[in-house]
Amino acid sequence: MTRPTTDSPDNLPSHCVRPLAPFTTETLARWAQQTGQRYAEIDLGAAHGKKSVLQAIGRALEFPAWYGANLDALYDCLTDLPQGEGSSAWLIVLLHLVNAGDFDAEQREALLDVFRDAADVFADAGVGLRVLYAP
């Protein structure tokens, strides 16, 4: 029997917000498909500030038209994603988060805190939420 290595996505907790390394997006996309997870890769390289970052996330996750591109609305929309028992887990990859223009370190940490809070809601619903981010 082959044991997963520490660099295997199989070792990711079902609810986490963490850096992307040592994984590649190709590995994670393939793993998500093989395990029946919903996969969203969000490139924030063209974002130039907080609102732009939040709009890119909203577009990628197909949030409803009422989404206001602020942290409260992000939390509301994220926590609406799990649709109850039997829902697929989510794997979200945020690329170029550090390079998103004037989106500073404090704003990035606040964004990641929203994902962490949402992961708690997903855990209560029995649905996985993994968010990995890269500079």
Residue pairs with C-beta under 8 A, 6 or more apart in sequence:
4 10
4 11
5 11
7 22
7 23
9 23
9 27
9 28
9 31
10 31
12 18
12 130
13 130
14 89
14 123
14 128
14 129
14 130
15 119
15 120
15 122
15 123
15 128
15 129
15 130
16 119
16 130
16 131
17 112
17 115
17 116
17 119
17 130
17 131
17 132
17 133
18 131
18 132
18 133
19 132
19 133
19 134
20 28
20 93
20 95
20 132
20 133
20 134
21 134
23 132
25 41
25 93
25 95
28 39
28 91
28 93
28 132
29 39
29 41
31 37
31 91
32 38
32 39
32 91
33 39
35 89
36 88
36 89
37 88
37 89
37 90
37 91
37 128
37 130
38 88
38 89
38 90
38 91
39 90
39 91
39 92
39 93
40 60
40 61
40 90
40 91
40 92
40 93
41 60
41 93
41 95
42 56
42 57
42 60
42 61
42 92
42 93
42 94
42 95
43 56
43 95
43 96
44 53
44 56
44 94
44 95
44 96
44 97
44 99
44 100
44 103
45 95
45 96
45 99
45 100
46 52
46 56
47 53
47 55
47 56
47 96
47 100
47 101
47 103
48 100
48 101
48 102
48 103
49 100
49 101
49 102
49 103
50 103
50 107
51 69
52 100
52 101
52 103
53 97
53 100
53 103
53 107
53 111
54 69
54 70
54 71
54 73
54 74
54 111
55 69
57 63
57 74
57 94
58 67
58 69
58 74
58 77
61 77
61 78
61 81
61 92
63 73
63 77
64 77
66 73
67 73
67 74
67 77
71 110
71 111
71 114
74 111
74 114
75 114
75 117
75 118
78 114
78 115
78 118
78 121
79 118
79 121
79 122
81 90
81 122
81 127
81 129
82 90
82 121
82 122
82 125
82 127
82 129
84 125
85 126
87 125
87 127
88 127
89 127
89 128
89 129
89 130
90 122
90 127
90 128
90 129
90 130
91 128
91 130
91 132
92 115
92 129
92 130
92 131
92 132
93 131
93 132
93 133
93 134
94 131
94 132
94 133
94 134
95 133
95 134
96 134
96 135
97 103
97 108
97 111
97 133
97 134
97 135
98 108
98 135
99 135
100 108
112 131
112 133
115 129
115 131
118 129
119 129
119 131
122 128
122 129
123 129
